[in-house]
Amino acid sequence: MEEIKSKILLIYTGGTIGMEVNSNDGSLMPLSLENLVKHIPELSRLECALSTYSFLNP
């Protein structure tokens, strides 16, 4: 088993950077952090454990 060198916790506190465009009407909607690697595939190249947390009411 390979040892993980680093751990990264991404905390979303609100704002435009955590939004994605709704393809139906062009409005912004909150990005699902569970699918973050789908939107930022470079994250899968990091040799670390990546965790996310979103506040319910940012």
C-alpha positions in Angstrom: 0.0 0.0 0.0 1.4 3.4 -1.1 1.6 6.0 1.6 -0.2 9.3 0.9 2.2 12.2 1.5 -0.3 15.1 1.8 -4.0 15.8 2.6 -5.9 18.7 1.1 -9.3 19.9 2.4 -11.2 22.3 0.1 -13.7 24.3 2.0 -16.4 26.1 0.0 -17.7 29.2 1.8 -19.8 30.6 -1.1 -19.2 32.9 -4.1 -18.9 32.7 -7.8 -15.8 30.5 -7.9 -18.0 27.6 -6.5 -20.6 28.0 -9.2 -21.2 26.4 -12.6 -23.4 27.4 -15.5 -26.8 25.8 -15.8 -26.9 24.5 -19.3 -30.7 24.9 -19.5 -31.0 28.6 -18.8 -27.4 30.0 -18.4 -27.9 30.9 -14.8 -25.3 30.1 -12.1 -25.9 27.2 -9.7 -23.7 25.8 -6.9 -21.1 23.3 -8.1 -21.3 19.8 -6.5 -17.9 19.4 -4.9 -18.3 15.6 -5.0 -17.8 15.9 -8.8 -15.0 18.4 -8.5 -12.5 16.1 -10.4 -14.9 16.0 -13.3 -14.7 19.8 -13.6 -11.0 20.1 -12.7 -9.4 16.9 -14.0 -5.9 18.1 -13.0 -6.8 17.4 -9.4 -6.6 13.6 -10.1 -2.9 14.1 -10.9 -2.1 15.3 -7.3 -0.6 12.7 -5.1 -2.7 13.5 -2.1 -6.0 12.7 -0.4 -8.5 15.3 -1.4 -11.5 16.1 0.8 -14.2 18.7 0.4 -16.6 20.5 2.7 -19.4 23.0 1.8 -21.3 25.1 4.3 -25.0 24.6 4.1 -25.7 28.4 4.1 -22.5 30.1 2.8 
